Amino acid sequence: MADEQEVARVIATPAAVELIDRLRAQHGDVLFHQSGGCCDGSAPMMFPQSEFMIGASDVKLGTLAGVPFYMSDSQFEYWQHTQLIIDVVPGNGGMFSLERPTGLRFLTRSRLFDDGENAWLAAHPVQRGDA
């Protein structure tokens, strides 16, 4: 039941976890930032932590296989009622995302939270900014 256990705002498929583990082994500490559009659409992009600055307008949704996952506050307002499911499909990742050379790309799927999950999430707000 949602009020008895944590509700994850973001989860990963086994294929995504496998690629995350591979990229962490190759690049060290990394993070995800859900792109808000522009050049790479709305793709989850992976960056070395030392090369991406998380700011006060970012929201931490959770952690996938030891990797923090962020998106902008304005985008979170739109997506807050959905669970993001990070998957992997064949193709080229975002221009600057670490998976680009692998021939695979991360993809965001989603599902709406149910009423019980939304109640739990309302009582457990997200972490905002770089805190």
N, C-alpha and C positions, 0 to 999 in steps of 0.2 A: 504494500500500500504506500502511496506517495508520501503520506505524513510520517511514516516510520523509517524511511530510508532516503538518502540523498537522491535528488533528481539531477541527472547530468544534462547540462545545456548543450554539450558537444560530445559526440562519441566517434569512434573510428571503427571501420570494418577490419577484419583480420588482414586483408590485403594492404590497407592503408598503414596498419601497425607495422607490417613487414617492411614497407618502404620507409617509414619514419625511422625504424631501427637502423636500416641500412644507411640512411642519410646522416643520422646522428653519429654512427661509427666513422663515417667519412669526414664530417664537418664539425663535430663537437657540439657545443651548446647551440641549439637552434630554437626558433619560435615560429608560430603560425600567425599570420594576420590575414583576416578575411578581407579581400579586396572589395572596395566599394564600387567598382565599375571601371570606367576609363578604358585603358588599353587592354587589360586582361579580363574584362568582364567582371564577374563576381566570384573569382576563384580564390580558394584558400592558398595563400602563398607562404612558402617556408624560406626563412632568412637566417643567417648566422646571428645570434643574439648581439654580438658586438657590432653588427652593421645595421641594426634597425632600432630606432629610438621610439620607445613606447612613451606616449605623452598623456596628459591629463584628459584628453578627449577620447581615450581608448578604454575599452571594457575587456576585462579578462573573463572569458566564458568557462574556462576550465583547463585541464591538462590532458593531452593525448600521448600515451606511451612516454611520459616524462617531459613532454614538450608543451609549454604554455600556448594557449590559443586566444588571440585577441581580435577585436573588431572595433570600428569607430563607434562612439556613443550614438551618433545619429543613425547609423545603420542598425545598432542594437535596438533602438526604439521600434524599428520596423520588424525585426526578427525575434523579438523577445518572447513571443508566444509559440516559437517552434524550436524543436531540438534539431541541431545540425548534425548530420551524419556524414563524416568525411570518408570518402571512398577513393579508389584509384581506378583509372581507366587508361587504355592506350592513348597516346597522343603527346603533344608538347605542352609542358607546363608554362606558367607565366614567364615572361621575358627575363625576370630577375629571380625567379623562384628556383631553389636548389634542385628540384627534381627534373628540371628541363632536360638535362642530357641523358636521362635514364630511358626515354621513350615512353614514360608513363606520366600521368598528371593527376594531381589531386582534384577531386570533384566534390562539391557540397550538395548533398541531398537533404531533405528536411521532412519533418512530420510535425503536426500540431500537438502541443501538450494537451492532455485531458484536464478536466476541472480540478481533480485532486493534485495533479502535478503543478498546475498553475498556482494553487493555494500554497503548496510547499515552497515554490519559487518566490512567491510574494513575501514569504516570511524569511527568506534567505537571499538578500540582494547581492548582485554581482559586485566584484571588486572593480573600482574605477581608477583609471590612471595607472601610474607605475608603482603604486603602493604594493 
